[in-house]
Amino acid sequence: MILRSFLIFFSLTLSLYSIDVTVSLGSNGKQSYSLVEVVSEQNFVCEHIEETHLRRDFIKCRFKKIPLSKPVATENSFFKIKPYIKRREFYLEVIPKFNGELYSQTISTLENRTVYKKNIVNSNTWLVLGFDGKNPFFKSRKYDGINFPVKIKEWDYPTIGALDIGGYPIGKGKDYDDFIEYNSLKRLFVKKDFRTLLSRIDRKLEKQEINKLFMPEILAFKIKAMDEQGNRQREVIEIGAPWIVSYTSHKDLPEMMLIVAKAYLDMGIIHEANSILDTLITEYPGNSYAEYAMIFRADRWRKEGKTANAKKYYDKVLYSSDDIEVASLAAYRLARYYIVGENLEKAKELYQKIINSNPKFYLKDYEITLNLAKELVDRKIPYIAAQIGEILSNSIDPTSQYYQKQLLYNARWYRKAGRLKKSLEFFDKFLIDYSYVKNIQDIRKEIDFIKFELDEGTSKERLAFYNAIIQKY
């Protein structure tokens, strides 16, 4: 079995904790195929299972550790990939739509010319090949003459490894080391270990050790990391402003423009910010970063009193964006616009849309969301406030100091909204864990009056409860 074709890959990589799953599409000029490469830091088991009675076969990989991020199923024209958790172990099923073969990569393809299949049980790297028809990497040979074993030097077929941006092979040496370092920095960014990432990038910049090929990506990592950390606007501008001028064809340009514009806005340098935002909106229509730019531009107009222009942009993003996060932010900003304009019904409708379609949006900043809920109660919109409060309480650690207060907020807001049974539900949760608090009698009194308002039960039961309430209070 000889690897004999030049490969052109278009890859999408998904990182799951210590597991990397790479799905690639390729062609040998005559036949298309797909590769699924599964890599982990520790060895794991993969096996090809054939269920003849069901007329199906699939590859199943089992990992002893469960990844932190939630697994996501995916598929292409050759495979369906199905991750799941069972009995505290993580499994990955790769289901070929046509033909599939499993290989363990226990050898280095950079050092070994021949790729061969071995009966390996455990490996840290497995490769699944999907194809329709014959295996695209096999070549049948027919020899005439003697048929007893004779040792003959193998044909030395050329192979191609990783390619640089110009399409040239990256061999072992400095370029290869730079490629490995770039991937290491990328993993730190994905893990959100910004402190380590920035420290390593700064050391490399100081020693001038960064390959020009990877300079735009590594500087982009630095700009994004500083933006995530916050309060580093001046540094973002110092690096980001030259970046968006120098790398005008880079795939990350819209995102970098937005980050730099935000930094200018935070620094109060409005003219520069507006110039970048307007360019982003004009040059990248439909791009999610351009839609964010429209929201930020509208925010500025609202502060300047140009409310009609602001509303136009908010509406356009809300009803045209395919990105749920962008649309949620537009709805949130538009709701604030209506709150200020005393159009509470419109505001209530928009807040409810976010609750129904993207409740996690309210979890980005607990204090800001809590203050919003309190404001909505003051403005006589308690039902929206109570629903938002419930989203918050569902996300808070029950041992947190905020959990106790949030249960009471929810109970009281639902009562104000006339949802008495939901109110009792949260009061009951409070009593289970916090019956020892000093003001517990006042809270029990609130519960009694809610039950009085509910007016449930038979006439005899209600009369007995009323008498008990009269005697008690």
C-alpha positions in Angstrom: 0.0 0.0 0.0 1.8 3.1 -1.2 0.9 6.8 -0.8 1.3 8.0 -4.3 -0.9 11.1 -4.9 -0.2 14.8 -4.3 -2.7 16.0 -1.7 -4.5 19.4 -1.7 -6.4 19.9 1.6 -9.1 22.3 2.6 -9.3 21.7 6.4 -11.5 22.6 9.3 -10.2 21.9 12.8 -12.3 21.6 15.9 -10.5 21.5 19.3 -12.2 19.5 22.1 -10.1 19.7 25.3 -7.1 17.5 24.6 -8.7 16.1 21.4 -8.1 17.5 17.9 -10.5 16.4 15.1 -9.5 17.6 11.6 -11.8 17.0 8.7 -10.1 17.4 5.3 -11.3 17.1 1.7 -8.8 16.2 -1.1 -8.4 15.0 -4.6 -5.7 13.0 -6.5 -6.8 14.6 -9.8 -9.2 11.8 -10.7 -11.0 10.9 -7.5 -12.2 12.9 -4.4 -11.9 11.7 -0.9 -12.0 12.9 2.7 -9.7 12.4 5.7 -10.6 12.6 9.4 -7.6 12.8 11.7 -8.1 12.3 15.4 -5.2 13.3 17.7 -5.0 13.3 21.5 -2.1 13.8 23.9 -2.8 10.3 25.3 -3.3 7.0 23.5 -6.9 6.0 22.8 -8.7 3.1 21.1 -10.3 3.2 17.7 -11.8 0.2 16.0 -13.6 -0.5 12.7 -17.0 -2.1 13.5 -19.0 -4.0 10.8 -22.6 -4.8 11.7 -23.5 -7.1 8.8 -27.0 -7.7 10.0 -27.7 -4.0 9.9 -25.7 -3.6 6.6 -23.6 -0.8 8.1 -20.0 -0.2 9.3 -18.5 2.6 11.3 -15.3 3.6 13.2 -15.7 4.1 16.9 -13.0 5.9 19.1 -13.2 5.8 22.9 -11.5 8.3 25.2 -11.2 7.9 28.9 -11.3 11.7 29.5 -14.4 13.8 28.7 -13.6 17.1 26.9 -14.6 20.4 28.6 -16.3 21.9 25.6 -19.6 20.5 24.5 -19.2 18.0 21.5 -20.8 19.0 18.2 -21.9 16.6 15.5 -20.9 17.4 11.9 -20.8 15.8 8.4 -19.5 16.3 4.9 -20.1 14.4 1.6 -18.1 11.4 2.8 -18.7 11.1 6.6 -21.0 11.7 9.5 -19.2 12.5 12.7 -21.1 11.8 15.9 -19.6 12.6 19.3 -21.3 11.5 22.5 -20.8 10.7 26.2 -21.6 7.4 27.7 -20.9 6.0 31.1 -18.5 8.9 31.9 -16.4 8.3 28.8 -16.3 10.2 25.5 -16.9 8.5 22.2 -16.5 9.6 18.6 -18.2 7.7 15.8 -17.1 8.3 12.2 -19.8 6.8 9.9 -18.7 6.5 6.2 -21.3 7.3 3.6 -19.5 5.1 1.0 -16.2 3.3 1.9 -14.0 3.9 4.9 -10.7 2.6 6.2 -9.0 3.1 9.5 -5.2 3.7 10.0 -3.1 4.3 13.1 -0.4 6.8 12.5 2.4 5.4 14.6 5.1 6.4 12.2 6.3 9.8 10.9 5.3 10.3 7.3 8.2 12.8 7.1 10.7 10.1 7.9 9.1 7.0 6.3 8.3 6.8 2.6 5.9 3.9 2.9 2.6 4.2 4.8 1.4 0.8 5.9 -1.4 -0.6 8.0 -0.7 -2.4 11.3 -2.9 -4.1 13.9 -2.5 -1.3 16.4 -4.9 -1.3 19.5 -3.8 2.0 21.1 -2.4 5.1 19.4 -2.5 8.9 20.0 -3.2 9.5 16.3 -5.8 7.8 14.0 -6.7 8.5 10.4 -10.0 7.6 8.7 -10.0 7.6 4.9 -13.4 8.0 3.2 -13.8 7.4 -0.6 -16.3 6.2 -3.2 -15.1 3.3 -5.2 -11.5 2.1 -5.0 -9.0 3.4 -2.4 -7.4 6.4 -4.1 -4.0 5.6 -2.6 -3.7 2.0 -3.7 -1.9 1.0 -6.9 -2.1 -2.6 -8.2 1.0 -4.0 -9.7 1.3 -7.2 -11.8 4.7 -8.9 -12.0 5.8 -11.6 -14.5 8.5 -14.1 -13.9 9.8 -15.4 -10.6 7.4 -15.5 -7.7 9.7 -16.5 -4.7 10.7 -13.7 -2.3 13.5 -11.4 -3.6 14.6 -8.3 -1.7 14.5 -5.4 -4.1 14.9 -1.7 -3.1 11.5 0.0 -2.9 10.7 2.7 -5.4 11.3 6.1 -3.7 8.0 7.9 -4.3 8.1 11.7 -3.5 5.8 13.0 -0.8 4.6 16.5 0.2 4.1 17.6 3.8 2.8 20.9 5.2 2.8 23.8 2.7 3.5 27.5 3.4 1.3 30.3 2.2 3.1 30.4 -1.1 2.5 26.7 -1.7 6.0 25.5 -0.9 6.7 22.6 1.4 7.7 23.3 5.0 10.5 20.8 5.7 12.2 20.2 9.0 14.3 23.2 10.1 13.6 26.7 11.1 10.4 27.1 9.0 9.1 23.9 10.4 9.9 25.0 14.0 8.1 28.3 13.4 5.1 26.4 12.1 5.0 24.3 15.3 5.4 27.4 17.5 2.5 29.1 15.6 0.2 26.2 16.3 1.3 26.2 20.0 0.3 29.9 20.2 -2.9 29.2 18.5 -3.8 26.6 21.1 -3.1 29.0 23.9 -5.5 31.5 22.2 -8.2 28.9 21.8 -7.8 27.9 25.5 -8.1 31.7 26.4 -4.8 31.5 28.3 -4.1 35.1 27.3 -1.5 35.8 30.0 0.8 33.0 28.8 0.1 33.8 25.2 1.1 37.4 25.5 4.2 36.6 27.5 5.4 34.2 24.8 4.6 36.6 22.0 6.4 39.5 23.7 9.5 37.4 24.2 9.6 36.3 20.6 9.1 39.9 19.4 11.8 41.1 21.7 14.3 38.5 20.3 13.0 39.0 16.7 12.3 35.3 16.4 9.0 35.5 14.5 8.9 34.3 10.9 7.5 36.9 8.5 5.1 34.3 7.3 3.4 34.0 10.7 3.8 37.7 11.8 0.2 38.8 10.8 -1.4 35.9 12.6 0.7 36.2 15.7 0.2 39.9 16.0 -3.6 39.3 15.5 -3.5 36.9 18.4 -1.8 39.6 20.5 -4.4 42.3 19.5 -7.4 39.9 20.2 -5.9 38.8 23.5 -5.4 42.4 24.7 -8.9 43.3 23.6 -10.3 40.3 25.6 -8.3 41.4 28.7 -9.8 44.9 28.6 -8.3 48.2 29.7 -5.5 48.0 27.2 -6.9 50.2 24.5 -3.8 52.3 24.0 -1.7 49.1 23.3 -4.4 47.8 21.0 -4.2 51.0 18.9 -0.4 51.1 18.9 -0.3 47.6 17.3 -3.7 47.3 15.7 -3.7 50.6 13.7 -0.5 49.7 11.8 -1.8 46.1 11.4 -5.0 47.1 9.5 -3.0 49.3 7.2 -0.2 46.6 6.5 -2.4 43.5 6.1 -5.3 44.7 3.9 -6.0 41.3 2.3 -5.9 39.3 5.6 -8.9 37.2 6.4 -9.0 38.7 9.9 -9.1 42.3 8.7 -12.8 43.0 9.5 -12.4 41.7 13.1 -9.2 43.7 13.5 -10.8 46.9 12.2 -13.7 46.5 14.7 -11.3 45.9 17.6 -9.2 49.0 16.8 -12.4 51.1 16.3 -13.7 50.0 19.7 -10.4 51.0 21.3 -10.6 54.5 19.6 -14.2 54.8 20.9 -13.1 53.9 24.5 -10.2 56.4 24.3 -12.6 59.1 23.1 -10.9 59.5 19.7 -14.3 59.6 17.9 -13.2 60.8 14.4 -10.7 57.9 13.9 -13.3 55.4 15.3 -16.0 56.6 13.0 -13.7 56.5 9.9 -12.8 52.8 10.5 -16.5 51.9 11.3 -17.8 53.5 8.2 -15.1 51.8 6.0 -15.9 48.4 7.6 -19.7 48.9 7.0 -19.1 50.0 3.3 -16.4 47.4 2.4 -17.9 44.3 4.1 -21.7 44.4 3.8 -23.3 41.3 5.5 -20.2 40.5 7.5 -21.0 40.0 11.2 -18.2 42.4 12.2 -19.6 45.0 9.8 -23.0 44.5 11.5 -21.3 45.1 14.9 -19.8 48.2 13.4 -23.3 49.4 12.5 -24.4 48.9 16.1 -21.5 50.9 17.5 -22.1 53.6 14.9 -25.7 53.7 16.0 -24.7 53.9 19.6 -22.6 57.0 18.8 -25.5 58.6 16.9 -27.8 58.0 19.9 -25.3 59.8 22.2 -25.2 62.7 19.7 -29.0 62.9 19.6 -29.4 61.5 16.1 -31.9 59.0 17.2 -33.5 58.4 13.8 -30.2 57.4 12.3 -29.5 55.1 15.3 -32.9 53.4 15.0 -32.4 52.8 11.3 -29.1 50.9 11.9 -30.5 49.0 14.9 -33.5 47.8 12.8 -31.4 46.9 9.8 -29.1 44.7 11.8 -31.9 43.1 13.9 -33.9 42.0 10.8 -31.1 41.1 8.5 -28.3 39.5 10.5 -27.9 35.7 10.5 -25.7 35.9 13.6 -27.8 35.4 16.8 -25.3 37.2 19.0 -25.3 40.3 16.7 -29.1 40.3 16.3 -29.5 39.9 20.1 -27.2 42.9 20.7 -29.2 45.0 18.1 -32.5 44.0 19.9 -31.0 44.9 23.3 -29.8 48.3 22.1 -33.2 49.0 20.3 -35.0 48.0 23.5 -33.0 50.6 25.4 -33.9 53.1 22.7 -37.6 52.4 23.3 -37.2 52.5 27.1 -35.7 56.0 26.9 -38.6 57.0 24.6 -41.1 55.5 27.1 -42.4 53.0 24.5 -42.4 50.2 27.1 -44.5 47.8 25.0 -42.0 47.8 22.2 -39.1 47.4 24.7 -40.9 44.5 26.4 -41.4 42.7 23.1 -37.7 43.0 22.2 -36.4 41.8 25.6 -38.8 38.9 25.3 -37.4 38.0 21.9 -33.9 37.7 23.4 -35.2 35.6 26.3 -36.9 33.2 23.8 -34.1 32.9 21.2 -30.8 33.6 23.0 -31.2 33.6 26.9 -27.4 33.2 27.4 -27.0 36.7 26.1 -28.1 38.0 29.5 -25.2 36.1 31.2 -22.4 38.2 29.8 -22.3 40.6 32.8 -24.2 39.7 35.9 -24.3 43.2 37.5 -25.4 44.9 34.3 -28.2 42.4 33.7 -29.3 42.5 37.4 -29.5 46.3 37.2 -31.6 46.0 34.0 -34.0 43.7 35.7 -34.4 46.0 38.6 -35.1 48.9 36.2 -37.7 46.9 34.4 -39.5 46.2 37.7 -39.4 50.0 38.5 -40.9 50.6 35.0 -43.8 48.1 35.7 -42.4 45.3 33.5 -41.9 42.7 36.3 -42.6 39.6 34.2 -39.6 40.3 31.8 -37.5 41.1 34.9 -38.5 37.8 36.6 -37.7 35.7 33.5 -34.3 37.4 33.2 -33.8 36.8 37.0 -34.5 33.1 36.5 -31.9 32.9 33.7 -29.4 34.4 36.1 -30.3 32.1 39.0 -30.0 29.0 36.7 -26.4 30.0 35.9 -25.3 30.9 39.4 -23.4 28.4 41.6 -25.8 27.6 44.5 -23.0 28.1 46.9 -22.4 31.6 45.7 -23.4 34.7 47.8 -25.5 35.9 44.8 -27.7 32.8 44.7 -29.6 33.5 47.9 -30.5 37.1 46.9 -31.4 36.1 43.3 -34.0 33.5 44.5 -35.7 36.2 46.6 -35.6 38.6 43.6 -37.2 36.0 41.4 -39.9 35.2 43.9 -40.9 38.8 44.5 -40.7 39.8 40.8 -42.9 36.9 39.8 -45.4 37.9 42.5 -45.5 41.5 41.1 -46.1 40.0 37.7 -49.1 38.1 39.1 -47.3 34.7 38.5 -48.0 33.5 42.0 -47.2 29.8 41.5 -43.8 30.7 40.0 -43.3 33.0 42.9 -44.0 30.2 45.4 -41.7 27.9 43.5 -38.7 30.3 44.2 -39.8 30.9 47.8 -39.8 27.2 48.3 -36.3 26.8 46.9 -35.2 29.6 49.2 -36.7 27.9 52.3 -35.0 24.6 51.5 -31.5 26.1 51.8 -31.9 29.3 53.8 -34.5 28.7 56.5 -32.0 29.9 59.1 -31.8 33.5 57.9 -32.7 36.2 60.5 -35.7 37.6 58.6 -37.2 34.1 57.9 -40.5 35.0 59.6 -41.0 38.0 57.3 -40.4 35.7 54.3 -42.9 33.1 55.6 -45.4 36.0 56.0 -44.9 36.8 52.3 -45.5 33.2 51.4 -48.7 33.1 53.5 -50.1 36.1 51.7 -49.3 34.7 48.3 -51.2 31.5 49.2 -54.0 33.8 50.4 -54.0 35.5 47.0 -54.0 32.2 45.1 -57.3 31.3 46.7 -57.0 27.6 45.9 -58.7 24.5 47.4 -62.2 23.7 48.5 -64.4 26.1 50.3 -63.8 24.3 53.6 -60.0 24.4 53.0 -60.0 28.0 52.1 -62.1 28.9 55.2 -59.7 27.0 57.5 -56.7 28.8 55.8 -58.3 32.2 56.2 -59.0 31.6 59.9 -55.4 30.5 60.4 -54.1 33.7 58.6 -56.4 35.9 60.8 -55.2 34.3 64.0 -51.6 34.4 62.9 -51.5 38.0 61.8 
